[in-house]
Amino acid sequence: MKRRKLTHVFETRSDGDHHAGSSQRSRRLTPLGISLGSAIASLGMIILSGSAHGQAVNLGTADNFAIITHEGVTNSGYSNVYGDIGLYWTPTITGFINAIPSSGVGYVHGTVYYNDGVAGTAWTDADAAYTDLQGRVGATSLTGQDLGTVGALSAGVYNFTSSAQLTGNLILDTGSDANAQFIFQIGSTLTTAVGSSITVIGAG
């Protein structure tokens, strides 16, 4: 099977906060997540609600994962990952105090799967979700812009032809739609600076 660099997926919920080295209050953003305070290779990123506006994405067993990768995970700085981590093909992880080996100050609020059947199945399911997302059309181009400086984004599909950067706070405005869906198609890598965060605003 082709080793594709997969998606980041979040589900918006109103029961807590999720941050990348930041105390910024927001709705909790869970699963299939973001590489916090570090760079991670990616060909797509989606952020969606549980009953997404438009065509929802079936994540299968990947739904409980915050990160699925075949290139390992490297974290720097204080970061929290809510959900499981699946390390497939390359079972290396650094920068998390409760991972193996223990290092850094990051914390995984979930289980780390090291190149086992659980990680493999989740990878397969995430790959199918990626194929779906890759085919979504009508995207607004954000190529060359930093996600931390684009202002509040409304629900929709956004595209980066190459790499994407998040420095600071990305604001996602649901526009009072509890089913608002945000899809980010990223051509190569997503890098999030230490202290960056994602905030979801709007009723619902």
PyMOL commands that place a pseudoatom at each C-alpha (Angstrom):
pseudoatom trace, name=CA, resn=MET, resi=1, chain=A, elem=C, hetatm=0, pos=[0.000, 0.000, 0.000]
pseudoatom trace, name=CA, resn=LYS, resi=2, chain=A, elem=C, hetatm=0, pos=[1.262, 3.462, -0.861]
pseudoatom trace, name=CA, resn=ARG, resi=3, chain=A, elem=C, hetatm=0, pos=[2.549, 5.377, 2.127]
pseudoatom trace, name=CA, resn=ARG, resi=4, chain=A, elem=C, hetatm=0, pos=[0.642, 8.625, 1.981]
pseudoatom trace, name=CA, resn=LYS, resi=5, chain=A, elem=C, hetatm=0, pos=[1.093, 11.471, 4.420]
pseudoatom trace, name=CA, resn=LEU, resi=6, chain=A, elem=C, hetatm=0, pos=[-2.326, 11.669, 5.942]
pseudoatom trace, name=CA, resn=THR, resi=7, chain=A, elem=C, hetatm=0, pos=[-4.877, 14.078, 7.246]
pseudoatom trace, name=CA, resn=HIS, resi=8, chain=A, elem=C, hetatm=0, pos=[-5.371, 15.922, 10.481]
pseudoatom trace, name=CA, resn=VAL, resi=9, chain=A, elem=C, hetatm=0, pos=[-8.961, 15.675, 11.622]
pseudoatom trace, name=CA, resn=PHE, resi=10, chain=A, elem=C, hetatm=0, pos=[-10.694, 17.430, 14.491]
pseudoatom trace, name=CA, resn=GLU, resi=11, chain=A, elem=C, hetatm=0, pos=[-14.232, 17.265, 15.791]
pseudoatom trace, name=CA, resn=THR, resi=12, chain=A, elem=C, hetatm=0, pos=[-15.529, 20.406, 17.482]
pseudoatom trace, name=CA, resn=ARG, resi=13, chain=A, elem=C, hetatm=0, pos=[-17.086, 19.928, 20.880]
pseudoatom trace, name=CA, resn=SER, resi=14, chain=A, elem=C, hetatm=0, pos=[-18.103, 22.417, 23.527]
pseudoatom trace, name=CA, resn=ASP, resi=15, chain=A, elem=C, hetatm=0, pos=[-16.831, 20.500, 26.554]
pseudoatom trace, name=CA, resn=GLY, resi=16, chain=A, elem=C, hetatm=0, pos=[-13.317, 21.751, 27.145]
pseudoatom trace, name=CA, resn=ASP, resi=17, chain=A, elem=C, hetatm=0, pos=[-10.215, 23.266, 25.624]
pseudoatom trace, name=CA, resn=HIS, resi=18, chain=A, elem=C, hetatm=0, pos=[-7.439, 22.071, 23.369]
pseudoatom trace, name=CA, resn=HIS, resi=19, chain=A, elem=C, hetatm=0, pos=[-4.238, 23.976, 22.884]
pseudoatom trace, name=CA, resn=ALA, resi=20, chain=A, elem=C, hetatm=0, pos=[-0.812, 23.824, 21.316]
pseudoatom trace, name=CA, resn=GLY, resi=21, chain=A, elem=C, hetatm=0, pos=[1.358, 25.122, 24.104]
pseudoatom trace, name=CA, resn=SER, resi=22, chain=A, elem=C, hetatm=0, pos=[-1.242, 27.782, 24.923]
pseudoatom trace, name=CA, resn=SER, resi=23, chain=A, elem=C, hetatm=0, pos=[-3.880, 28.435, 27.538]
pseudoatom trace, name=CA, resn=GLN, resi=24, chain=A, elem=C, hetatm=0, pos=[-6.242, 29.896, 24.934]
pseudoatom trace, name=CA, resn=ARG, resi=25, chain=A, elem=C, hetatm=0, pos=[-9.792, 28.817, 25.749]
pseudoatom trace, name=CA, resn=SER, resi=26, chain=A, elem=C, hetatm=0, pos=[-11.642, 27.100, 22.943]
pseudoatom trace, name=CA, resn=ARG, resi=27, chain=A, elem=C, hetatm=0, pos=[-13.909, 24.185, 22.264]
pseudoatom trace, name=CA, resn=ARG, resi=28, chain=A, elem=C, hetatm=0, pos=[-12.189, 20.871, 22.486]
pseudoatom trace, name=CA, resn=LEU, resi=29, chain=A, elem=C, hetatm=0, pos=[-10.743, 19.745, 19.185]
pseudoatom trace, name=CA, resn=THR, resi=30, chain=A, elem=C, hetatm=0, pos=[-10.522, 15.983, 18.971]
pseudoatom trace, name=CA, resn=PRO, resi=31, chain=A, elem=C, hetatm=0, pos=[-9.453, 13.346, 17.114]
pseudoatom trace, name=CA, resn=LEU, resi=32, chain=A, elem=C, hetatm=0, pos=[-6.940, 12.658, 14.414]
pseudoatom trace, name=CA, resn=GLY, resi=33, chain=A, elem=C, hetatm=0, pos=[-4.876, 15.568, 15.284]
pseudoatom trace, name=CA, resn=ILE, resi=34, chain=A, elem=C, hetatm=0, pos=[-2.265, 18.114, 14.872]
pseudoatom trace, name=CA, resn=SER, resi=35, chain=A, elem=C, hetatm=0, pos=[1.454, 17.884, 15.583]
pseudoatom trace, name=CA, resn=LEU, resi=36, chain=A, elem=C, hetatm=0, pos=[1.721, 20.362, 18.424]
pseudoatom trace, name=CA, resn=GLY, resi=37, chain=A, elem=C, hetatm=0, pos=[4.658, 22.739, 18.535]
pseudoatom trace, name=CA, resn=SER, resi=38, chain=A, elem=C, hetatm=0, pos=[6.424, 20.899, 15.730]
pseudoatom trace, name=CA, resn=ALA, resi=39, chain=A, elem=C, hetatm=0, pos=[6.310, 20.036, 12.058]
pseudoatom trace, name=CA, resn=ILE, resi=40, chain=A, elem=C, hetatm=0, pos=[4.471, 17.031, 10.692]
pseudoatom trace, name=CA, resn=ALA, resi=41, chain=A, elem=C, hetatm=0, pos=[4.141, 15.927, 7.073]
pseudoatom trace, name=CA, resn=SER, resi=42, chain=A, elem=C, hetatm=0, pos=[0.605, 16.075, 5.798]
pseudoatom trace, name=CA, resn=LEU, resi=43, chain=A, elem=C, hetatm=0, pos=[-1.363, 16.054, 2.584]
pseudoatom trace, name=CA, resn=GLY, resi=44, chain=A, elem=C, hetatm=0, pos=[-4.547, 17.308, 4.126]
pseudoatom trace, name=CA, resn=MET, resi=45, chain=A, elem=C, hetatm=0, pos=[-6.163, 18.615, 7.253]
pseudoatom trace, name=CA, resn=ILE, resi=46, chain=A, elem=C, hetatm=0, pos=[-9.822, 18.676, 8.112]
pseudoatom trace, name=CA, resn=ILE, resi=47, chain=A, elem=C, hetatm=0, pos=[-11.682, 20.185, 11.000]
pseudoatom trace, name=CA, resn=LEU, resi=48, chain=A, elem=C, hetatm=0, pos=[-15.308, 19.182, 11.287]
pseudoatom trace, name=CA, resn=SER, resi=49, chain=A, elem=C, hetatm=0, pos=[-18.276, 18.807, 13.556]
pseudoatom trace, name=CA, resn=GLY, resi=50, chain=A, elem=C, hetatm=0, pos=[-19.778, 15.454, 14.422]
pseudoatom trace, name=CA, resn=SER, resi=51, chain=A, elem=C, hetatm=0, pos=[-22.731, 15.807, 12.037]
pseudoatom trace, name=CA, resn=ALA, resi=52, chain=A, elem=C, hetatm=0, pos=[-20.929, 17.778, 9.402]
pseudoatom trace, name=CA, resn=HIS, resi=53, chain=A, elem=C, hetatm=0, pos=[-22.541, 20.279, 7.089]
pseudoatom trace, name=CA, resn=GLY, resi=54, chain=A, elem=C, hetatm=0, pos=[-22.406, 18.782, 3.627]
pseudoatom trace, name=CA, resn=GLN, resi=55, chain=A, elem=C, hetatm=0, pos=[-20.947, 15.311, 3.158]
pseudoatom trace, name=CA, resn=ALA, resi=56, chain=A, elem=C, hetatm=0, pos=[-19.518, 13.937, 6.379]
pseudoatom trace, name=CA, resn=VAL, resi=57, chain=A, elem=C, hetatm=0, pos=[-16.262, 11.979, 6.448]
pseudoatom trace, name=CA, resn=ASN, resi=58, chain=A, elem=C, hetatm=0, pos=[-16.242, 8.378, 7.657]
pseudoatom trace, name=CA, resn=LEU, resi=59, chain=A, elem=C, hetatm=0, pos=[-13.142, 7.955, 9.825]
pseudoatom trace, name=CA, resn=GLY, resi=60, chain=A, elem=C, hetatm=0, pos=[-13.769, 4.377, 10.890]
pseudoatom trace, name=CA, resn=THR, resi=61, chain=A, elem=C, hetatm=0, pos=[-11.353, 3.267, 13.611]
pseudoatom trace, name=CA, resn=ALA, resi=62, chain=A, elem=C, hetatm=0, pos=[-9.288, 6.418, 13.062]
pseudoatom trace, name=CA, resn=ASP, resi=63, chain=A, elem=C, hetatm=0, pos=[-11.982, 8.412, 14.841]
pseudoatom trace, name=CA, resn=ASN, resi=64, chain=A, elem=C, hetatm=0, pos=[-10.347, 7.945, 18.256]
pseudoatom trace, name=CA, resn=PHE, resi=65, chain=A, elem=C, hetatm=0, pos=[-6.879, 9.023, 17.108]
pseudoatom trace, name=CA, resn=ALA, resi=66, chain=A, elem=C, hetatm=0, pos=[-5.308, 12.427, 17.521]
pseudoatom trace, name=CA, resn=ILE, resi=67, chain=A, elem=C, hetatm=0, pos=[-2.282, 11.621, 15.333]
pseudoatom trace, name=CA, resn=ILE, resi=68, chain=A, elem=C, hetatm=0, pos=[-1.647, 8.909, 12.748]
pseudoatom trace, name=CA, resn=THR, resi=69, chain=A, elem=C, hetatm=0, pos=[1.695, 9.013, 10.957]
pseudoatom trace, name=CA, resn=HIS, resi=70, chain=A, elem=C, hetatm=0, pos=[4.305, 6.825, 9.272]
pseudoatom trace, name=CA, resn=GLU, resi=71, chain=A, elem=C, hetatm=0, pos=[7.121, 9.365, 9.806]
pseudoatom trace, name=CA, resn=GLY, resi=72, chain=A, elem=C, hetatm=0, pos=[7.152, 9.466, 13.599]
pseudoatom trace, name=CA, resn=VAL, resi=73, chain=A, elem=C, hetatm=0, pos=[6.216, 12.370, 15.878]
pseudoatom trace, name=CA, resn=THR, resi=74, chain=A, elem=C, hetatm=0, pos=[8.513, 15.066, 17.252]
pseudoatom trace, name=CA, resn=ASN, resi=75, chain=A, elem=C, hetatm=0, pos=[7.188, 17.568, 19.780]
pseudoatom trace, name=CA, resn=SER, resi=76, chain=A, elem=C, hetatm=0, pos=[8.890, 20.599, 21.332]
pseudoatom trace, name=CA, resn=GLY, resi=77, chain=A, elem=C, hetatm=0, pos=[7.535, 22.594, 24.227]
pseudoatom trace, name=CA, resn=TYR, resi=78, chain=A, elem=C, hetatm=0, pos=[4.449, 22.131, 26.366]
pseudoatom trace, name=CA, resn=SER, resi=79, chain=A, elem=C, hetatm=0, pos=[1.766, 20.346, 24.339]
pseudoatom trace, name=CA, resn=ASN, resi=80, chain=A, elem=C, hetatm=0, pos=[-1.318, 18.258, 25.055]
pseudoatom trace, name=CA, resn=VAL, resi=81, chain=A, elem=C, hetatm=0, pos=[-2.612, 15.667, 22.595]
pseudoatom trace, name=CA, resn=TYR, resi=82, chain=A, elem=C, hetatm=0, pos=[-6.180, 14.559, 23.319]
pseudoatom trace, name=CA, resn=GLY, resi=83, chain=A, elem=C, hetatm=0, pos=[-6.748, 11.154, 21.762]
pseudoatom trace, name=CA, resn=ASP, resi=84, chain=A, elem=C, hetatm=0, pos=[-4.595, 8.216, 20.680]
pseudoatom trace, name=CA, resn=ILE, resi=85, chain=A, elem=C, hetatm=0, pos=[-1.422, 8.308, 18.591]
pseudoatom trace, name=CA, resn=GLY, resi=86, chain=A, elem=C, hetatm=0, pos=[-0.827, 5.705, 15.877]
pseudoatom trace, name=CA, resn=LEU, resi=87, chain=A, elem=C, hetatm=0, pos=[2.802, 5.206, 14.786]
pseudoatom trace, name=CA, resn=TYR, resi=88, chain=A, elem=C, hetatm=0, pos=[2.782, 3.070, 11.648]
pseudoatom trace, name=CA, resn=TRP, resi=89, chain=A, elem=C, hetatm=0, pos=[5.925, 1.924, 9.814]
pseudoatom trace, name=CA, resn=THR, resi=90, chain=A, elem=C, hetatm=0, pos=[8.130, 4.344, 11.785]
pseudoatom trace, name=CA, resn=PRO, resi=91, chain=A, elem=C, hetatm=0, pos=[7.305, 3.874, 15.490]
pseudoatom trace, name=CA, resn=THR, resi=92, chain=A, elem=C, hetatm=0, pos=[9.370, 6.790, 16.840]
pseudoatom trace, name=CA, resn=ILE, resi=93, chain=A, elem=C, hetatm=0, pos=[8.100, 9.529, 19.124]
pseudoatom trace, name=CA, resn=THR, resi=94, chain=A, elem=C, hetatm=0, pos=[9.958, 12.201, 21.087]
pseudoatom trace, name=CA, resn=GLY, resi=95, chain=A, elem=C, hetatm=0, pos=[8.956, 15.079, 23.326]
pseudoatom trace, name=CA, resn=PHE, resi=96, chain=A, elem=C, hetatm=0, pos=[6.227, 13.373, 25.374]
pseudoatom trace, name=CA, resn=ILE, resi=97, chain=A, elem=C, hetatm=0, pos=[6.761, 12.466, 28.990]
pseudoatom trace, name=CA, resn=ASN, resi=98, chain=A, elem=C, hetatm=0, pos=[4.364, 9.474, 28.954]
pseudoatom trace, name=CA, resn=ALA, resi=99, chain=A, elem=C, hetatm=0, pos=[5.556, 7.934, 25.673]
pseudoatom trace, name=CA, resn=ILE, resi=100, chain=A, elem=C, hetatm=0, pos=[8.347, 5.408, 25.086]
pseudoatom trace, name=CA, resn=PRO, resi=101, chain=A, elem=C, hetatm=0, pos=[11.021, 6.652, 25.445]
pseudoatom trace, name=CA, resn=SER, resi=102, chain=A, elem=C, hetatm=0, pos=[9.933, 9.342, 27.887]
pseudoatom trace, name=CA, resn=SER, resi=103, chain=A, elem=C, hetatm=0, pos=[11.235, 12.783, 26.969]
pseudoatom trace, name=CA, resn=GLY, resi=104, chain=A, elem=C, hetatm=0, pos=[10.227, 16.426, 26.906]
pseudoatom trace, name=CA, resn=VAL, resi=105, chain=A, elem=C, hetatm=0, pos=[7.192, 17.937, 28.611]
pseudoatom trace, name=CA, resn=GLY, resi=106, chain=A, elem=C, hetatm=0, pos=[4.347, 17.072, 26.208]
pseudoatom trace, name=CA, resn=TYR, resi=107, chain=A, elem=C, hetatm=0, pos=[1.552, 14.782, 27.374]
pseudoatom trace, name=CA, resn=VAL, resi=108, chain=A, elem=C, hetatm=0, pos=[-0.619, 12.310, 25.468]
pseudoatom trace, name=CA, resn=HIS, resi=109, chain=A, elem=C, hetatm=0, pos=[-4.149, 11.999, 26.845]
pseudoatom trace, name=CA, resn=GLY, resi=110, chain=A, elem=C, hetatm=0, pos=[-4.668, 8.623, 25.228]
pseudoatom trace, name=CA, resn=THR, resi=111, chain=A, elem=C, hetatm=0, pos=[-2.739, 5.538, 24.120]
pseudoatom trace, name=CA, resn=VAL, resi=112, chain=A, elem=C, hetatm=0, pos=[0.312, 5.406, 21.850]
pseudoatom trace, name=CA, resn=TYR, resi=113, chain=A, elem=C, hetatm=0, pos=[0.239, 2.443, 19.423]
pseudoatom trace, name=CA, resn=TYR, resi=114, chain=A, elem=C, hetatm=0, pos=[3.660, 1.430, 18.124]
pseudoatom trace, name=CA, resn=ASN, resi=115, chain=A, elem=C, hetatm=0, pos=[3.429, -0.152, 14.642]
pseudoatom trace, name=CA, resn=ASP, resi=116, chain=A, elem=C, hetatm=0, pos=[0.834, -2.738, 15.662]
pseudoatom trace, name=CA, resn=GLY, resi=117, chain=A, elem=C, hetatm=0, pos=[-2.462, -3.962, 14.226]
pseudoatom trace, name=CA, resn=VAL, resi=118, chain=A, elem=C, hetatm=0, pos=[-4.455, -1.150, 15.837]
pseudoatom trace, name=CA, resn=ALA, resi=119, chain=A, elem=C, hetatm=0, pos=[-2.225, 1.506, 14.267]
pseudoatom trace, name=CA, resn=GLY, resi=120, chain=A, elem=C, hetatm=0, pos=[-2.329, -0.292, 10.922]
pseudoatom trace, name=CA, resn=THR, resi=121, chain=A, elem=C, hetatm=0, pos=[-6.116, -0.512, 10.803]
pseudoatom trace, name=CA, resn=ALA, resi=122, chain=A, elem=C, hetatm=0, pos=[-6.477, 3.124, 11.828]
pseudoatom trace, name=CA, resn=TRP, resi=123, chain=A, elem=C, hetatm=0, pos=[-3.992, 4.069, 9.088]
pseudoatom trace, name=CA, resn=THR, resi=124, chain=A, elem=C, hetatm=0, pos=[-6.062, 2.217, 6.479]
pseudoatom trace, name=CA, resn=ASP, resi=125, chain=A, elem=C, hetatm=0, pos=[-9.253, 3.947, 7.612]
pseudoatom trace, name=CA, resn=ALA, resi=126, chain=A, elem=C, hetatm=0, pos=[-7.554, 7.345, 7.687]
pseudoatom trace, name=CA, resn=ASP, resi=127, chain=A, elem=C, hetatm=0, pos=[-6.223, 6.718, 4.179]
pseudoatom trace, name=CA, resn=ALA, resi=128, chain=A, elem=C, hetatm=0, pos=[-9.776, 6.142, 2.953]
pseudoatom trace, name=CA, resn=ALA, resi=129, chain=A, elem=C, hetatm=0, pos=[-10.875, 9.404, 4.601]
pseudoatom trace, name=CA, resn=TYR, resi=130, chain=A, elem=C, hetatm=0, pos=[-7.933, 11.149, 2.908]
pseudoatom trace, name=CA, resn=THR, resi=131, chain=A, elem=C, hetatm=0, pos=[-9.084, 9.923, -0.512]
pseudoatom trace, name=CA, resn=ASP, resi=132, chain=A, elem=C, hetatm=0, pos=[-12.500, 11.401, 0.187]
pseudoatom trace, name=CA, resn=LEU, resi=133, chain=A, elem=C, hetatm=0, pos=[-11.075, 14.758, 1.299]
pseudoatom trace, name=CA, resn=GLN, resi=134, chain=A, elem=C, hetatm=0, pos=[-8.627, 14.956, -1.568]
pseudoatom trace, name=CA, resn=GLY, resi=135, chain=A, elem=C, hetatm=0, pos=[-11.557, 14.905, -3.964]
pseudoatom trace, name=CA, resn=ARG, resi=136, chain=A, elem=C, hetatm=0, pos=[-13.415, 17.810, -2.356]
pseudoatom trace, name=CA, resn=VAL, resi=137, chain=A, elem=C, hetatm=0, pos=[-13.653, 20.726, -4.808]
pseudoatom trace, name=CA, resn=GLY, resi=138, chain=A, elem=C, hetatm=0, pos=[-14.356, 24.466, -4.657]
pseudoatom trace, name=CA, resn=ALA, resi=139, chain=A, elem=C, hetatm=0, pos=[-11.551, 25.272, -2.214]
pseudoatom trace, name=CA, resn=THR, resi=140, chain=A, elem=C, hetatm=0, pos=[-10.433, 28.804, -1.333]
pseudoatom trace, name=CA, resn=SER, resi=141, chain=A, elem=C, hetatm=0, pos=[-6.663, 29.157, -1.787]
pseudoatom trace, name=CA, resn=LEU, resi=142, chain=A, elem=C, hetatm=0, pos=[-4.640, 30.186, 1.292]
pseudoatom trace, name=CA, resn=THR, resi=143, chain=A, elem=C, hetatm=0, pos=[-1.264, 29.368, -0.288]
pseudoatom trace, name=CA, resn=GLY, resi=144, chain=A, elem=C, hetatm=0, pos=[1.489, 31.571, 1.109]
pseudoatom trace, name=CA, resn=GLN, resi=145, chain=A, elem=C, hetatm=0, pos=[-0.568, 32.795, 4.054]
pseudoatom trace, name=CA, resn=ASP, resi=146, chain=A, elem=C, hetatm=0, pos=[-0.102, 31.985, 7.746]
pseudoatom trace, name=CA, resn=LEU, resi=147, chain=A, elem=C, hetatm=0, pos=[-3.208, 30.453, 9.326]
pseudoatom trace, name=CA, resn=GLY, resi=148, chain=A, elem=C, hetatm=0, pos=[-2.597, 32.614, 12.373]
pseudoatom trace, name=CA, resn=THR, resi=149, chain=A, elem=C, hetatm=0, pos=[-3.034, 35.839, 10.387]
pseudoatom trace, name=CA, resn=VAL, resi=150, chain=A, elem=C, hetatm=0, pos=[-5.888, 35.066, 7.954]
pseudoatom trace, name=CA, resn=GLY, resi=151, chain=A, elem=C, hetatm=0, pos=[-8.575, 36.252, 10.367]
pseudoatom trace, name=CA, resn=ALA, resi=152, chain=A, elem=C, hetatm=0, pos=[-11.709, 34.323, 11.282]
pseudoatom trace, name=CA, resn=LEU, resi=153, chain=A, elem=C, hetatm=0, pos=[-12.560, 31.642, 8.723]
pseudoatom trace, name=CA, resn=SER, resi=154, chain=A, elem=C, hetatm=0, pos=[-16.108, 30.536, 7.975]
pseudoatom trace, name=CA, resn=ALA, resi=155, chain=A, elem=C, hetatm=0, pos=[-17.039, 26.947, 7.166]
pseudoatom trace, name=CA, resn=GLY, resi=156, chain=A, elem=C, hetatm=0, pos=[-15.697, 25.705, 3.851]
pseudoatom trace, name=CA, resn=VAL, resi=157, chain=A, elem=C, hetatm=0, pos=[-12.811, 24.068, 1.999]
pseudoatom trace, name=CA, resn=TYR, resi=158, chain=A, elem=C, hetatm=0, pos=[-9.365, 25.730, 2.058]
pseudoatom trace, name=CA, resn=ASN, resi=159, chain=A, elem=C, hetatm=0, pos=[-6.299, 24.764, 0.047]
pseudoatom trace, name=CA, resn=PHE, resi=160, chain=A, elem=C, hetatm=0, pos=[-2.508, 25.102, 0.315]
pseudoatom trace, name=CA, resn=THR, resi=161, chain=A, elem=C, hetatm=0, pos=[-0.630, 23.940, -2.797]
pseudoatom trace, name=CA, resn=SER, resi=162, chain=A, elem=C, hetatm=0, pos=[2.482, 23.266, -0.695]
pseudoatom trace, name=CA, resn=SER, resi=163, chain=A, elem=C, hetatm=0, pos=[3.208, 23.827, 3.002]
pseudoatom trace, name=CA, resn=ALA, resi=164, chain=A, elem=C, hetatm=0, pos=[1.057, 25.535, 5.630]
pseudoatom trace, name=CA, resn=GLN, resi=165, chain=A, elem=C, hetatm=0, pos=[2.080, 27.424, 8.773]
pseudoatom trace, name=CA, resn=LEU, resi=166, chain=A, elem=C, hetatm=0, pos=[0.165, 28.234, 11.959]
pseudoatom trace, name=CA, resn=THR, resi=167, chain=A, elem=C, hetatm=0, pos=[1.727, 30.919, 14.139]
pseudoatom trace, name=CA, resn=GLY, resi=168, chain=A, elem=C, hetatm=0, pos=[-0.600, 32.324, 16.779]
pseudoatom trace, name=CA, resn=ASN, resi=169, chain=A, elem=C, hetatm=0, pos=[-4.332, 31.728, 16.902]
pseudoatom trace, name=CA, resn=LEU, resi=170, chain=A, elem=C, hetatm=0, pos=[-6.522, 30.334, 14.104]
pseudoatom trace, name=CA, resn=ILE, resi=171, chain=A, elem=C, hetatm=0, pos=[-10.178, 31.322, 14.549]
pseudoatom trace, name=CA, resn=LEU, resi=172, chain=A, elem=C, hetatm=0, pos=[-12.926, 29.175, 13.050]
pseudoatom trace, name=CA, resn=ASP, resi=173, chain=A, elem=C, hetatm=0, pos=[-16.384, 30.812, 12.996]
pseudoatom trace, name=CA, resn=THR, resi=174, chain=A, elem=C, hetatm=0, pos=[-19.287, 28.359, 12.815]
pseudoatom trace, name=CA, resn=GLY, resi=175, chain=A, elem=C, hetatm=0, pos=[-21.722, 31.163, 12.046]
pseudoatom trace, name=CA, resn=SER, resi=176, chain=A, elem=C, hetatm=0, pos=[-24.254, 29.704, 14.519]
pseudoatom trace, name=CA, resn=ASP, resi=177, chain=A, elem=C, hetatm=0, pos=[-24.212, 26.401, 12.583]
pseudoatom trace, name=CA, resn=ALA, resi=178, chain=A, elem=C, hetatm=0, pos=[-23.666, 23.486, 14.971]
pseudoatom trace, name=CA, resn=ASN, resi=179, chain=A, elem=C, hetatm=0, pos=[-22.795, 21.322, 11.937]
pseudoatom trace, name=CA, resn=ALA, resi=180, chain=A, elem=C, hetatm=0, pos=[-20.251, 23.695, 10.386]
pseudoatom trace, name=CA, resn=GLN, resi=181, chain=A, elem=C, hetatm=0, pos=[-17.420, 21.891, 8.589]
pseudoatom trace, name=CA, resn=PHE, resi=182, chain=A, elem=C, hetatm=0, pos=[-13.905, 23.173, 7.924]
pseudoatom trace, name=CA, resn=ILE, resi=183, chain=A, elem=C, hetatm=0, pos=[-11.615, 21.313, 5.496]
pseudoatom trace, name=CA, resn=PHE, resi=184, chain=A, elem=C, hetatm=0, pos=[-7.968, 22.243, 4.895]
pseudoatom trace, name=CA, resn=GLN, resi=185, chain=A, elem=C, hetatm=0, pos=[-6.170, 20.558, 1.994]
pseudoatom trace, name=CA, resn=ILE, resi=186, chain=A, elem=C, hetatm=0, pos=[-2.395, 20.882, 2.538]
pseudoatom trace, name=CA, resn=GLY, resi=187, chain=A, elem=C, hetatm=0, pos=[0.049, 19.889, -0.202]
pseudoatom trace, name=CA, resn=SER, resi=188, chain=A, elem=C, hetatm=0, pos=[3.085, 19.005, 1.910]
pseudoatom trace, name=CA, resn=THR, resi=189, chain=A, elem=C, hetatm=0, pos=[3.728, 19.937, 5.550]
pseudoatom trace, name=CA, resn=LEU, resi=190, chain=A, elem=C, hetatm=0, pos=[1.835, 21.654, 8.343]
pseudoatom trace, name=CA, resn=THR, resi=191, chain=A, elem=C, hetatm=0, pos=[4.020, 23.425, 10.911]
pseudoatom trace, name=CA, resn=THR, resi=192, chain=A, elem=C, hetatm=0, pos=[2.537, 24.791, 14.137]
pseudoatom trace, name=CA, resn=ALA, resi=193, chain=A, elem=C, hetatm=0, pos=[4.661, 27.157, 16.208]
pseudoatom trace, name=CA, resn=VAL, resi=194, chain=A, elem=C, hetatm=0, pos=[4.904, 26.719, 19.965]
pseudoatom trace, name=CA, resn=GLY, resi=195, chain=A, elem=C, hetatm=0, pos=[2.105, 28.686, 21.591]
pseudoatom trace, name=CA, resn=SER, resi=196, chain=A, elem=C, hetatm=0, pos=[-0.265, 28.353, 18.645]
pseudoatom trace, name=CA, resn=SER, resi=197, chain=A, elem=C, hetatm=0, pos=[-3.933, 27.528, 19.148]
pseudoatom trace, name=CA, resn=ILE, resi=198, chain=A, elem=C, hetatm=0, pos=[-7.241, 26.947, 17.357]
pseudoatom trace, name=CA, resn=THR, resi=199, chain=A, elem=C, hetatm=0, pos=[-10.380, 28.653, 18.652]
pseudoatom trace, name=CA, resn=VAL, resi=200, chain=A, elem=C, hetatm=0, pos=[-13.909, 27.807, 17.521]
pseudoatom trace, name=CA, resn=ILE, resi=201, chain=A, elem=C, hetatm=0, pos=[-16.442, 30.624, 17.911]
pseudoatom trace, name=CA, resn=GLY, resi=202, chain=A, elem=C, hetatm=0, pos=[-20.132, 30.963, 17.134]
pseudoatom trace, name=CA, resn=ALA, resi=203, chain=A, elem=C, hetatm=0, pos=[-23.278, 29.511, 18.647]
pseudoatom trace, name=CA, resn=GLY, resi=204, chain=A, elem=C, hetatm=0, pos=[-23.976, 25.800, 18.430]
for i in range(1, 204): cmd.bond("trace and resi %d" % i, "trace and resi %d" % (i + 1))
show_as sticks, trace
zoom trace
